[in-house]
Amino acid sequence: MNVMNEIKKQYQIAPVTTILLFFTILIYLVEVVLSGANTQNGRFLVEMGAKWGPYIQYQHEYWRLLTPIFLHAGMMHIIMNMITLWFIGPLAERYFGSRKYLLLYLFGGVMGNILSYLFSPLSISVGASSSLFALFGGLLIYSIQFKYDTQIRSQGMLLGVFVVLNLASGLMSPDIDMLGHVGGLVGGLLFAIAFGFAGRSGKFPILWRLTAILVMVLTVGLVLLRGNL
């Protein structure tokens, strides 16, 4: 009963975060059933919609830049990502607003998969990590914009240390898609600069915002260009 109360409370505070969390878990359960509990099998993950460069480039399956966000390879993979989403998501949803937060989550995930596709097309990638790093990026920009708020500034400093430690640990693990993490982080930074936050002042100058949007558009353009080569 306490668990259900906690879930209801979480939904009231951060509805999009709660829906994303349960949807991702549901997809993972489908993976477990269809794979016979072998969710780390590369061929199976590609069939489910993992990022796989040749299919994106030669068969124009661009949806593979989105679907990996909701797929996971193994129990620990999804547990770690969903715990992070549970704690970080509500904070980002409060600062950005539910609609903008959802766009940040999805766009950041796609940006991470784009960078991974462009520079590591033969790697099979899945996971919400790129979207989570986009949330980190968005929150870092928020903490910079509202640095006069002591609590927000402290959150930003802790978040910055957390991001650096995560990126550093990723360098030591060949199974982690570092390009996806970096791409998600950059995507979150760009999104926050371009579109700002919910109901707060402190928007970046128009030149900064237009530049961020231009970089986002050019990045997507690179994917389309590569697919036509």
N, C-alpha and C positions, 0 to 999 in steps of 0.2 A: 504493500500500500504506500509505503514511504517512497518507493521508487517511482510509482505512478504520480504521486504528488510532485516529486522533483521534476518529472518529465513535463507535467502540466505547467509548472512554474517556469520551466525553461521555455516552453512554447509561448507563454504569455510575454516573456521578456524578449525572446528572439525567435519568432516563428519560422523565418527562413532557415536559420541555422538548424533548428530542430527537424524541419522537413528534409534538408540536405543530409543530415546525419542518418535519419531513418531510411531515406531512399537509397543511400550508399550501402547501408547494411543489408537492405533487401536485395540489392543487386549482387552483393557478395554471397548471400545465401543461394541465389540462383546459380552463381559460379560454382559453388560447392557441389550442388546437386548435379549440374551438367557435366562437371569435370570429374566426378567421383572423388571429390575432396582433394584433387590434384590441381589446385588453382595456380601453381607456379609453373605449370607446363606452358612453354612459349608458344607452341602451335595453337593450343587452346585459347590463350590470351589474344592471339592475333585473330582467331575466329570470332572472339567476343567483341573485338573492336579496339584492340591495343594500337598504340602508335607504331606503325611499321612503314618506313620510308618508301620502299618500292611500290606498295599499294597506293600510297598517297600521290606519289609522283607520276606513276605510269597508268594507274587506273582511276586517278582523280578522286579518290575516296577521302575528301577533305574532312568529312565528319569524324575521321580518326584523330583529328586534333582536339575534338571535344569529348568523345566517349571515354578515353583513358582516365579522365578525372574521376569517373565513378567505378572503375575497375581496380581490383587489388590482387596482389600475388602473395597469398599466405595470410594466416591469422594475425601474426604480429604486425604485418604491414598495415592492415586495416585498423587494428586496435590502436596503434600509435597515432595514426592520422586522425581517427575519430576522437580520441582523447584531446588532441590538440585543437580540433574543430570545436569541441564542447566548451573548452575554456577560452579560446581566442575569438571564436565566431560571435558570441553575444556582444563583446566589446566593439568589434568592427561593425556589427549591425547597428549598434546604438549610435556610433559616430557617423556612419554613412547613410543610415536609413535603410529599410528592408529592400526596397527596389534597387537602389544603387549598389548596395552590398551584394546582392545576387549577381548583378552585372560584373562587379569587381571579381567575384569568386570565379565566374565562368570565363571572363576575359583573361584573367591572370592564368588560369589553367591552360587555356588555348595558347597564350603567349609562351608559356613554358614548353608546351609540346611543339610549338613552331620552332623555337630555338633548338630543341633536341632534334627535330626533323632536319633542320638546315645543316647542322654540324655533326650529327650522328645518326644518319638516316637508317643504318642497318641495325640499330639497337631497338629492342622491343621495350616499350615504356608504358607503364600504367601507374595509377595512383593519384590521390588528391593533393600530394605534396606541392605541386606547382601552384595550385589554387591557394593552399595555406601560405605559401611564401608570398603570394600576391596580397593576402591579408596583412602579412607582416610589412610589406612595402607600403601599403596604404596607411597602416597605423604609424609607420615611421614618418611619413609625410604629415600626418595629422599632428604628431608630437612636435614637429618642426614648426608648423604653422601656429600652434597654440603653446609655444614654449614658455610663455609668460605664466601659464598655469603650472604650478609646482608639481601637482599630482600627474598631470599629463606628461610633463617633461621627464619625471622619474620613470613612468611607464615606458616612454620612448627609449631611455637609456638602457633599461633592462631588456627591452625588446631587441635593441641593437646588439647587445652582448649575446643574446640568445641566437640571433640570426648568424652572427659571426661564428659562434661555436658550432652551429648546425652545418654551415658551409664547410668549416674546417674538418669536421668529422666525416662529411661526405667525401672529401678528397681521399680519405683513407679506406673507403669502401668501394670496390669496383661494381657492386650491385646497385649503387645509388646513382640515379640520373641527375648528375650535378647541373647539366645544361638546363634540364627542366626546372630545377630549383632556382637557378639564376634568372632564367627567362620569366618565371612566375614573379620573382621579386621585382624585376625591372618592369614587368607589366603592371604590377600593383603601384609602383612609383609613378609611372606614366598616367595611369587611370586617375589616381588621386590628384595629380597636378592638373590634368585636363578637365575633370568633372567635379572636383571638390567634394564637399561633405553635406550632411543633412542639416539644414536649418542653422548653419553657422556662417559667420563672415570669414574673412581670411583667405579668399580665393587668390590664386596666383595671378600675376599680371597677364594680360591677354596674349602677349608674345610667348610667354612660357606655355600657356595652355594650347595655343595653336601649334607650337613646336612639338609638344607631347602628342597631340593628335596626329600630326604629320608623321612622326616616327612610328606610331601605331599603324597608320595606313600603309606606309612603306614596308613595314614588316609583313603585313598580310600580302602586299603586292609581290614580295620576294617569293612567297609560297606559290602564288599563281604563276609567276614567271618560271619558276623551276619546273612546275608541272607541265609547261608548254615547251620545254627544251628537249 
